[in-house]
Every structure is written in structure tokens, then in C-alpha cells.
């Protein structure tokens, strides 16, 4: 299974000490170089910086089609990490793209990519009995990071996993 991740999924899972869910769910996750740089080449470090540098289950890949990256940045106004994640997912015919940002998700959907975000990862982790509950993790994300979720979606997710 080829899984590509954007930055926010990594940083948010690291912020709540649940980055270990990615290799448990997907075995191997690929990061485009821009995402790796967004995580590793930052001072002061962000959540996920140290984990990404040491993780054997992460593979950094270079995007070949630089024109696709430039088009996504220029026309869709995505940041370098999102642009490279989408371009790499297309190049490798990825099975799944991990991405949260609204514009990036919309473009990935338009391009026919299968996507999931942080909430989808947590739902899958609960279904596979890797976590006991989603609510405390989402509450921690909202409290400690820039993670935003509408109250409607929040309640829908909790209903999906019988945590209402």
C-alpha cells in the first residue's frame, strides 16, 4: 500500500503523542521532500520534528514532475508541502493521501486521489482497536494545536464510533 502524507497529519499526531498510529495502520508512509523540510528544517522544532528524523517507517521521496507542483502552488494556491504531497501521490499512483487542509483535500478529490485526514485516521485506529477513544484525542488536538473542526463534524465523528 502506497501512502503519502502532508505535514499537518504528522505534526498533529505527534502533538498528541500518537504518531505511532501511522506505522500501525499503514506500515510505511512516504513524505515528499517539501514535507520533510517543513518538519525537519525548522527552528525551534515543531511536534514531529525529532520523530520524523528517526522514524524507520517514513520514506522521503523526491517529486519528479516539478511542473505539477508549480501549477498546484500557482493555480490552487497550495503550500509547497501540500503541492508536493498531491504531485507525489499522482506520480506513484498512491493508494491513500493523508491531508487535512480544505483546499488541498478539494484538489486531491478533483484529481481522483483517495484521501483521509486526521479524523479519518483516528476513526480507523479505533475500528482496529489501536485506541480506546477518539474524543479525548480530538479534544487534546483542539486545545493544544491549530486543529479546527466544526461542531457538526465533531459530533458526526463521535457518533460514527459510538462515543456520543
QUIFENCOR-V377871 format. One record per pair of residues at least 24 apart in sequence whose C-alpha atoms are under 6 Angstrom apart, sorted by sequence separation. I is the first residue (numbers start at 1). J is the second residue. If there is no record, write none. Layout:
I_J, I_J
//
This chain:
4_29, 63_88, 3_29, 4_30, 5_31, 4_31, 33_60, 7_35, 30_58, 32_60, 33_61, 28_57, 29_58, 30_59, 31_60, 32_61, 33_62, 28_58, 30_60, 32_62, 15_47, 14_47, 14_48, 11_47, 11_48, 35_81, 34_81, 32_84, 32_85, 6_82, 6_85, 3_94, 2_94, 5_97, 2_95, 3_96, 4_97, 5_98, 6_99, 3_97, 9_118
//
